[in-house]
Amino acid sequence: MKTLKLKIATFSIALATLGVLGAGCNSLTKTQKGAAIGAGAGGTIGAIIGKAAGNTALGAIIGGAVGGTAGAFIGRNMDRQAAEIKQTVPGATVIREGEGILVKFDSGILFDTDQSALKAAARTNLQNLSASLANNPQTNILIVGHTDNTGSDAHNMDLSIRRAEAVKAFIAAGNVANSRLSTSGKGEIEPIADNTTVDGRSQNRRVEIVIVANEQMKNQARAAQ
């Protein structure tokens, strides 16, 4: 019920914002969208990536925004890093909106079924992602684990936490400061697809990595105004 209410609220804000932006929205670059972030523009981001990310990831991107000219400065930095990740981490889906980046892995790329130990094949993807994160130190990273609804609520929550922690540990070993990393396990409560279908359950089993500006980048952005 809480998930449904949050999705309804996000959608309502998105509708209100789209009424303001109108036809001009399509002509904006992603960096320009970053400059427009506020309560309404946050709803627009929710509408844009809502089908690809859970509410926790959306909240991290929207909540970390500063808006205005500083937001545009941050957006340019995020544009550059997102392009780098797309080029070097082929196993990931990279979504760049507003002042943040969402890097999403289907859990099958990273883990065997019902396991939290990283596959050997996953390590190259995460090594390349870690290199990008280490080379761009002015960001904070949230790692969110998700499952489908197969199995008990308690089991799914535990599995999602262990998977998020496994990804965090691997990234931290790649010279990314622990202070920049946080995790969240959501179990089955933030689906992005229909859990009654095989394809839907596959989409719901995922790890989301959210990259947002830290205070150092925000201060630099404000100083550049």
Secondary structure as UniProt FT lines:
FT   HELIX           2..21
FT   HELIX           22..27
FT   HELIX           30..35
FT   HELIX           39..49
FT   TURN            50..52
FT   HELIX           55..63
FT   HELIX           68..88
FT   TURN            90..91
FT   STRAND          93..97
FT   TURN            98..99
FT   STRAND          100..106
FT   HELIX           107..110
FT   TURN            113..114
FT   TURN            120..121
FT   HELIX           122..135
FT   STRAND          139..146
FT   HELIX           153..172
FT   TURN            173..175
FT   HELIX           178..180
FT   STRAND          181..185
FT   TURN            187..188
FT   TURN            195..196
FT   HELIX           198..204
FT   STRAND          206..213
FT   HELIX           215..223
//
